[in-house]
Amino acid sequence: MYQTDRRDTAIDRFIVGIDGSEASRAALRFGATVAAGIGAKLRVAMAWEHPTSAVLPTGPTSLARQDEGDATTAAHIREVIDEELGDDESLAQPVVLRGRPSSSLMTLAVDHPGAVVVVGTRGRGGFAELVLGSTSRALLHDDRVPVIVVHPAQAEVPERIRHIVVGVDGTPGSLSAAAWAASLAARLGAEVIAVHALPIGSGDWLLPDTAAAMAEIQADLDGPWTKPINAAGIAHRTVLMEDDPRKAILEVAGEAGAELVVMGRSSGRALSRWAIGNVAESVVRHAEIPVAVVSFPKG
């Protein structure tokens, strides 16, 4: 029976990690758009990490006081909010974090069951590692909080989200992604497009009759694989393709003019907390629109 993690259905705040880079500014603009669209809170966070003292040849020397570091960081957050959101800056609340960006951001998010983390893929300073290196994996592969990755290629953020593409295959991870996408779409008034793709030629061995095999998969796609979407009563459609899933999802998103792609984390048991899945990771790397990676259900 399908179960949802509580974080997949109660989105109440977006926590955007910024560092002043263009990618993080795009993440802020996107996070603000979605938060405003569903009436959620917007938190804008920046981390700073600096030693407070060092041993020099002349002896121990004080470097930066924590209150000074906090004040400088808070001022920079407010400056970025003002520059990017303008009249809408009152919607955002600055949050100063101390320590490593990924761990401090995740700690802030897990304290709020309805939180969604939004980050850019490239940056400098605080969140510069988000190029799917070690820090990005700590966020994307941690199954406690949904993460939206916004790409530098997205120069302009849409005024509203009208189309959401979600990759589905009947696994627990994709069911969680479908539920999360449906919940968000219902509050945004957006259409959900559920995509399933078979690698080219794979239909030849699924069943003796390829047409029958595709019909069977289509029935799953329209039924149990999209049960959370059907239950939400929102505008939606399904797309079944014979193509590389990594390519097909992005192709459908481009043709539909989608503003967001949603993918589920792998639900493999052995390394589940660190298994984003090859298809999801490829989509995150190559998409030119924001991609949300969602936790799989807890049983």
C-alpha positions as CSV (number, residue, x, y, z in Angstrom):
1,M,0.0,0.0,0.0
2,Y,1.2,3.5,-0.8
3,Q,2.5,5.6,2.0
4,T,3.8,9.2,2.0
5,D,6.5,10.6,4.1
6,R,5.1,13.6,6.0
7,R,7.5,15.9,4.3
8,D,6.0,15.1,0.9
9,T,2.6,16.5,1.5
10,A,2.9,19.4,3.9
11,I,5.1,22.0,2.2
12,D,5.0,25.1,4.3
13,R,8.4,26.8,3.8
14,F,11.2,27.1,1.2
15,I,14.7,27.5,2.6
16,V,17.0,29.1,-0.1
17,G,20.7,28.8,0.3
18,I,22.5,31.8,-1.2
19,D,26.1,33.1,-1.5
20,G,25.7,36.0,-3.9
21,S,26.5,34.0,-7.0
22,E,24.1,34.2,-10.0
23,A,23.0,30.6,-9.5
24,S,22.0,31.2,-5.9
25,R,20.2,34.4,-6.9
26,A,18.3,32.4,-9.5
27,A,17.5,29.9,-6.7
28,L,16.2,32.8,-4.6
29,R,14.0,34.1,-7.3
30,F,12.5,30.7,-8.0
31,G,12.0,29.9,-4.4
32,A,10.2,33.2,-3.9
33,T,8.0,32.5,-6.9
34,V,6.9,29.1,-5.6
35,A,6.5,30.2,-2.0
36,A,4.3,33.1,-3.0
37,G,2.3,30.8,-5.3
38,I,1.3,28.5,-2.4
39,G,1.4,31.0,0.5
40,A,4.5,29.3,2.1
41,K,7.2,30.9,4.2
42,L,10.4,32.0,2.6
43,R,13.7,31.7,4.5
44,V,16.9,33.0,2.9
45,A,20.0,31.4,4.5
46,M,23.7,32.0,4.1
47,A,26.5,30.2,6.0
48,W,29.8,31.5,7.1
49,E,32.7,29.4,8.4
50,H,35.8,31.1,9.7
51,P,38.2,30.3,12.6
52,T,37.9,32.6,15.5
53,S,41.5,32.3,16.4
54,A,44.9,31.1,15.1
55,V,48.3,30.5,16.5
56,L,50.8,32.8,14.8
57,P,54.6,33.1,15.4
58,T,53.7,36.0,17.8
59,G,51.3,33.8,19.7
60,P,47.5,33.2,19.7
61,T,45.6,35.8,17.8
62,S,41.9,36.6,17.7
63,L,40.4,36.6,14.2
64,A,36.7,37.1,13.8
65,R,34.1,37.4,16.5
66,Q,30.9,35.4,16.0
67,D,28.7,38.4,16.4
68,E,30.7,40.3,13.8
69,G,30.5,37.4,11.4
70,D,26.8,37.1,11.9
71,A,26.2,40.8,11.4
72,T,28.2,40.9,8.2
73,T,26.4,37.8,6.8
74,A,23.0,39.1,7.8
75,A,23.7,42.4,6.0
76,H,24.7,40.6,2.9
77,I,21.6,38.4,2.9
78,R,19.4,41.5,3.2
79,E,21.3,43.2,0.4
80,V,20.7,40.2,-1.9
81,I,17.0,40.0,-0.9
82,D,16.6,43.6,-1.7
83,E,18.3,43.4,-5.1
84,E,16.5,40.2,-6.2
85,L,13.0,40.6,-4.7
86,G,12.6,44.4,-4.5
87,D,9.0,45.1,-3.4
88,D,8.5,41.5,-2.4
89,E,11.4,41.5,0.1
90,S,9.0,41.5,3.0
91,L,8.1,37.9,2.1
92,A,11.7,36.7,2.9
93,Q,13.3,36.2,6.3
94,P,17.1,36.2,6.5
95,V,18.8,33.3,8.4
96,V,22.4,33.3,9.3
97,L,24.1,29.9,9.6
98,R,27.4,29.0,11.1
99,G,29.5,26.1,9.9
100,R,29.7,24.0,6.8
101,P,27.0,25.1,4.3
102,S,25.4,21.7,3.5
103,S,25.2,20.4,7.1
104,S,24.0,23.7,8.5
105,L,21.4,24.1,5.8
106,M,20.1,20.6,6.3
107,T,20.0,21.0,10.1
108,L,17.8,24.1,9.6
109,A,15.5,22.2,7.2
110,V,15.0,19.0,9.2
111,D,13.7,21.0,12.1
112,H,10.7,21.9,10.0
113,P,8.8,18.8,8.5
114,G,7.3,20.9,5.7
115,A,10.6,22.4,4.5
116,V,12.0,22.3,1.0
117,V,15.6,23.3,0.4
118,V,16.4,25.4,-2.8
119,V,19.9,25.8,-4.0
120,G,21.9,26.8,-7.1
121,T,24.2,24.3,-8.9
122,R,27.2,26.6,-8.9
123,G,28.2,29.4,-6.6
124,R,31.1,30.9,-4.7
125,G,31.9,30.8,-1.0
126,G,29.0,29.5,1.1
127,F,27.4,27.1,-1.5
128,A,30.1,27.0,-4.1
129,E,30.4,23.2,-3.9
130,L,26.9,22.6,-5.4
131,V,28.2,21.2,-8.7
132,L,27.2,17.7,-7.7
133,G,30.4,17.4,-5.7
134,S,30.6,16.1,-2.1
135,T,28.5,18.9,-0.6
136,S,25.8,18.7,-3.2
137,R,25.6,15.0,-2.6
138,A,25.2,15.6,1.1
139,L,22.0,17.6,0.2
140,L,20.6,15.8,-2.8
141,H,21.3,12.3,-1.4
142,D,20.0,13.0,2.1
143,D,16.5,11.5,2.2
144,R,15.2,13.8,5.0
145,V,14.2,16.8,3.0
146,P,13.2,17.5,-0.6
147,V,15.8,19.6,-2.5
148,I,15.2,21.8,-5.5
149,V,18.3,22.5,-7.7
150,V,18.1,25.7,-9.8
151,H,20.5,25.9,-12.8
152,P,22.5,29.0,-13.9
153,A,21.1,28.5,-17.5
154,Q,17.7,29.7,-16.2
155,A,18.1,33.4,-16.8
156,E,14.6,34.4,-16.0
157,V,12.2,32.9,-13.4
158,P,8.6,32.4,-14.6
159,E,5.9,34.5,-12.9
160,R,4.1,31.3,-11.9
161,I,4.4,27.5,-12.3
162,R,2.0,26.1,-14.9
163,H,3.5,22.7,-15.8
164,I,5.3,20.2,-13.6
165,V,7.0,17.1,-15.2
166,V,7.5,14.0,-12.9
167,G,9.3,10.8,-13.8
168,V,7.4,7.7,-12.7
169,D,8.1,4.0,-12.8
170,G,6.1,2.5,-10.0
171,T,8.9,2.4,-7.5
172,P,8.5,3.8,-4.0
173,G,10.7,6.7,-4.9
174,S,8.7,7.7,-8.0
175,L,5.4,7.3,-6.0
176,S,6.7,9.7,-3.5
177,A,7.7,12.1,-6.3
178,A,4.3,11.8,-7.8
179,A,2.6,12.6,-4.5
180,W,4.8,15.6,-3.9
181,A,4.3,16.9,-7.4
182,A,0.6,16.5,-7.1
183,S,0.5,18.3,-3.7
184,L,2.4,21.2,-5.1
185,A,0.5,21.4,-8.4
186,A,-2.8,21.4,-6.5
187,R,-1.8,24.5,-4.6
188,L,-0.3,26.2,-7.7
189,G,-3.1,25.3,-10.1
190,A,-0.5,23.6,-12.3
191,E,-0.7,20.6,-14.7
192,V,1.3,17.5,-13.9
193,I,2.8,15.5,-16.7
194,A,3.8,12.0,-15.7
195,V,6.5,10.5,-17.9
196,H,7.7,6.9,-18.2
197,A,10.3,6.0,-20.7
198,L,11.7,2.6,-21.8
199,P,15.2,2.3,-23.2
200,I,15.1,2.0,-27.0
201,G,14.4,-1.7,-28.0
202,S,13.5,-2.8,-24.5
203,G,9.9,-3.5,-25.5
204,D,11.1,-6.3,-27.7
205,W,11.7,-8.6,-24.7
206,L,9.1,-7.5,-22.2
207,L,6.4,-9.6,-23.8
208,P,6.2,-11.7,-27.0
209,D,3.8,-9.0,-28.3
210,T,5.5,-5.6,-28.0
211,A,2.2,-3.8,-28.5
212,A,0.7,-5.8,-25.6
213,A,3.7,-4.9,-23.5
214,M,3.3,-1.2,-24.1
215,A,-0.4,-1.4,-23.5
216,E,0.3,-3.1,-20.1
217,I,2.8,-0.4,-19.2
218,Q,0.4,2.3,-20.2
219,A,-2.2,0.8,-18.0
220,D,0.2,0.9,-15.0
221,L,1.2,4.5,-16.0
222,D,-2.4,5.6,-16.0
223,G,-3.3,3.7,-12.9
224,P,-1.2,2.6,-9.9
225,W,2.0,4.5,-10.9
226,T,0.1,7.8,-10.9
227,K,-2.4,7.0,-8.1
228,P,-1.4,10.1,-6.0
229,I,-1.9,12.4,-9.0
230,N,-5.2,10.8,-9.9
231,A,-6.4,11.1,-6.3
232,A,-5.5,14.8,-6.2
233,G,-8.1,15.7,-8.9
234,I,-5.7,18.0,-10.7
235,A,-5.1,18.5,-14.4
236,H,-2.7,15.9,-15.6
237,R,-1.6,13.6,-18.5
238,T,0.7,10.7,-19.0
239,V,3.4,10.2,-21.6
240,L,4.9,6.8,-22.5
241,M,8.0,6.9,-24.6
242,E,10.5,4.4,-26.0
243,D,13.7,6.3,-25.3
244,D,16.4,6.8,-22.7
245,P,14.6,8.0,-19.6
246,R,17.2,10.6,-18.9
247,K,16.7,12.1,-22.3
248,A,12.9,11.6,-22.5
249,I,12.1,13.4,-19.2
250,L,14.0,16.5,-20.3
251,E,12.5,16.3,-23.8
252,V,9.0,16.3,-22.5
253,A,9.7,19.1,-20.1
254,G,11.1,21.2,-23.0
255,E,8.2,20.5,-25.3
256,A,5.6,21.3,-22.5
257,G,7.4,24.5,-21.4
258,A,7.5,23.0,-17.9
259,E,8.9,25.1,-15.1
260,L,9.9,22.3,-12.8
261,V,10.9,18.6,-13.0
262,V,10.3,16.3,-10.0
263,M,12.3,13.1,-9.5
264,G,12.2,10.5,-6.7
265,R,15.3,9.3,-4.9
266,S,16.2,5.6,-5.3
267,S,14.6,3.4,-2.8
268,G,17.4,0.8,-2.7
269,R,17.8,-0.5,0.8
270,A,21.6,-1.0,1.2
271,L,22.6,2.5,0.6
272,S,19.2,4.2,0.4
273,R,20.1,7.4,2.1
274,W,22.9,8.0,-0.4
275,A,21.2,6.6,-3.5
276,I,19.8,9.4,-5.7
277,G,19.6,7.1,-8.7
278,N,21.3,7.3,-12.1
279,V,18.4,8.8,-13.9
280,A,17.6,11.4,-11.3
281,E,21.2,12.5,-11.0
282,S,21.5,12.8,-14.8
283,V,18.4,14.9,-15.0
284,V,19.7,17.2,-12.2
285,R,23.0,17.6,-14.0
286,H,21.6,18.3,-17.5
287,A,18.3,20.1,-16.9
288,E,18.1,23.8,-17.7
289,I,15.1,24.2,-15.4
290,P,14.8,23.6,-11.7
291,V,14.7,19.9,-10.6
292,A,13.2,18.7,-7.3
293,V,14.6,15.5,-5.8
294,V,12.1,14.0,-3.3
295,S,12.5,11.4,-0.6
296,F,11.0,7.9,-0.9
297,P,8.3,6.8,1.5
298,K,9.2,5.4,4.9
299,G,7.6,2.1,5.7
